[in-house]
Amino acid sequence: MPLNSKHFLSEINKSFVNSIRKNLNKYDTDPKQPQRLKLQKCKYCYYINIKISLQAFTSFTCKNCKEEFLHHNSNVNKYCMKCAEELNICCHCGAEMD
């Protein structure tokens, strides 16, 4: 089947929609809550805001304490774990933990 055929493209779109539905279901049911909380991530960042990142150590500056940290990929956090835990916020986006 050619990669630009309408059938192939329709199947790709259906696959994306199914993926979105699965992630929304995970958001609603929070099946990995213990792991998510250990990572100090809100439900949105853990289940919905999934981004492609480069596998390269990347530095970031915590928006609270202003210290510089290394992150294991290019999708860096906004807050260090210590500050995120103290403020009870998501280390990735800064939203309240849910």
Order of alpha helices (4+ residues) and beta strands (2+ residues): alpha-alpha-beta-beta-alpha
